[in-house]
Amino acid sequence: MIKLCFFARFREKLGTAEESMTLEGPMTVTALMSLLAGRGGAWQEVFDCPRGIMVAINQEMAALDSTIHDGDEVALFPPVTGG
């Protein structure tokens, strides 16, 4: 099982800050986003195009081709800018 955490406008759009999900086995971040987009509605709007989505696995920044394993915490958030 993995823990998904949604931040900023993703949390607002999806109506949830976090959820747990069971994986069939290891998968890439891109595969996870495709799975989430397959839920349709707001999920598809947020995750249909993984570019522009930032991800951290176990609180370390990760790439779209990074592998997610059982027990991981995956945080998904839009890019942020500082000022």
LUMZA-561793 format. One record per residue: x, z, y of N, C-alpha, C in turn; residue number from 0. Coordinates in steps of 0.001 Angstrom, whole numbers, plus 500000, padded with zeros to 6 digits. Atoms other than C-alpha are relative to their C-alpha. Layout:
BEGIN
    n.c1    n.c3    n.c2   ca.c1   ca.c3   ca.c2    c.c1    c.c3    c.c2   nr
       X       Z       Y       X       Z       Y       X       Z       Y  NUM
...
This chain:
BEGIN
    n.c1    n.c3    n.c2   ca.c1   ca.c3   ca.c2    c.c1    c.c3    c.c2   nr
  500847  500000  498828  500000  500000  500000  500897  500000  501242    0
  499284  500011  498726  501221  499230  503526  499083  500546  501084    1
  500755  499540  498829  500154  500684  506848  500183  498962  501090    2
  499977  500953  498892  499248  498177  509555  499629  500740  501281    3
  500263  499399  498693  499390  499301  513196  499838  498875  501021    4
  500291  501026  498999  497865  497217  515987  500094  500631  501384    5
  499764  499439  498675  498857  497711  519625  499461  499094  501103    6
  500389  500682  498765  497746  496736  523131  498735  499164  499807    7
  501217  500817  500066  495274  493849  523335  499580  499678  498568    8
  500382  500221  501398  495408  493348  519550  499083  501126  499534    9
  500827  498849  500372  494029  496862  519048  498611  499868  500624   10
  501285  500138  499312  491312  496196  521625  499161  498890  499392   11
  500725  501161  500528  490349  492788  520239  499497  500249  498577   12
  500359  499764  501394  490296  493952  516597  499134  501247  499818   13
  500825  498796  500077  488582  497265  517341  500565  501071  499079   14
  499372  499000  500853  491071  499266  515281  501470  500139  500364   15
  498598  499751  499704  494475  500856  515797  500862  499894  498750   16
  499221  500073  501235  495517  500946  512150  499096  499896  498781   17
  500692  500052  501276  494517  500349  508572  501040  499958  498883   18
  499138  500107  501176  495973  500526  505091  499575  498778  499209   19
  500280  501229  500748  496234  497442  502899  500852  499992  498732   20
  499273  500124  501255  497211  496917  499289  500550  498591  499872   21
  499367  501298  500204  499664  494108  498601  500107  499710  498506   22
  499808  500425  501384  499854  492125  495378  501479  500020  499620   23
  498552  499999  500182  503635  492101  495801  500631  499772  501355   24
  499350  500251  498714  506243  491542  498510  499494  498701  500631   25
  500408  501219  499280  505226  489023  501182  500682  499961  501349   26
  499396  500152  498684  506596  487637  504407  498995  500396  501082   27
  500856  499710  498853  505256  488555  507819  499047  498831  500238   28
  500843  501187  499803  503952  484980  508154  498853  499981  498991   29
  501049  499970  501028  502038  485307  504865  498970  501088  500307   30
  500922  498928  499627  500545  488611  506029  499088  499551  501133   31
  500811  500462  498869  499391  487059  509306  498984  498958  499554   32
  500928  500989  500538  497826  484174  507404  498856  500689  499268   33
  501016  499229  500712  495986  486658  505195  499035  500666  500978   34
  500843  499356  498987  494719  488548  508247  499146  498976  500737   35
  500750  501054  499311  493690  485326  510020  498836  499519  499136   36
  501045  500431  500921  491662  484452  506912  498741  500854  500042   37
  501189  499152  499845  489279  487297  507769  499000  499377  500975   38
  500875  500680  499041  487879  485059  510516  499788  500813  501264   39
  500355  499324  498753  486487  486023  513911  501199  500368  500842   40
  498918  499517  499146  488761  488104  516106  501331  499992  499260   41
  498773  500009  500799  491291  488340  513262  500651  498622  500040   42
  499471  501360  499952  491660  484575  513226  500544  499685  501387   43
  499538  500240  498635  491953  484445  517008  501364  500633  500255   44
  498753  499282  499754  494774  487000  517002  501139  499464  499136   45
  498909  500265  500944  496751  485959  513917  500129  498559  499526   46
  499943  501387  500454  496092  482234  513470  501309  499305  500385   47
  498735  500592  499553  499252  481345  515404  501013  501127  500145   48
  499083  498857  499969  502074  483787  514596  501024  499974  501125   49
  499064  500030  498873  504250  482570  517457  499436  500838  501129   50
  500457  499145  498909  504077  485002  520302  499529  501356  499538   51
  500347  498684  500531  503365  487942  518016  501304  500695  499632   52
  498810  499221  500323  505987  490628  517787  499648  500935  498848   53
  500236  499165  501177  506387  492656  514620  501179  500940  499783   54
  498985  499031  500401  508258  495755  513546  499631  500493  498606   55
  500198  499446  501339  508688  496887  509956  500784  501298  499952   56
  499383  498668  500034  509380  500597  509585  500768  500298  501294   57
  499523  499726  498644  509992  500804  513352  501275  499249  500369   58
  498883  500878  499636  512654  498072  513387  499452  498595  500212   59
  500485  501345  499705  512021  494686  514988  500302  499079  498819   60
  499871  500889  501156  511502  491996  512360  499636  498575  500395   61
  500289  501420  499795  511279  488210  512137  498811  499587  499138   62
  501155  500496  500764  508391  486123  510807  500320  499777  498524   63
  499643  500210  501404  510336  485450  507611  500476  501283  499310   64
  499645  498713  500609  511058  489160  507009  499008  500329  498892   65
  500844  499649  501144  509702  490552  503752  499437  501409  500158   66
  500710  498728  499967  507138  493354  503647  499855  500482  498557   67
  500081  499407  501328  507219  495696  500666  498997  501145  499985   68
  500901  498873  500174  504865  498316  499299  500616  501237  500660   69
  499539  498794  499325  505137  501490  501390  500467  499790  501426   70
  499541  500289  498642  506178  499738  504607  498912  500282  501037   71
  500883  499931  498843  504651  500374  508012  500279  498752  500827   72
  499866  501252  499263  504032  497107  509870  499236  500121  501320   73
  500611  499944  498677  503380  497163  513613  499936  498597  500567   74
  500221  501331  499427  501931  494048  515259  499547  500163  501443   75
  500332  499849  498596  501815  493647  519009  500348  498744  500785   76
  499673  501163  499164  501811  491032  521757  501307  500245  500731   77
  498769  499836  499217  505001  490355  523705  499709  500797  501262   78
  500137  499211  498769  505529  492727  526584  501145  499648  500935   79
  498958  500260  499010  507459  492243  529770  500223  501266  500798   80
  499675  498827  499177  509190  494842  531850  500115  499609  501456   81
  499891  500314  498601  509460  495092  535528  500714  501037  500774   82
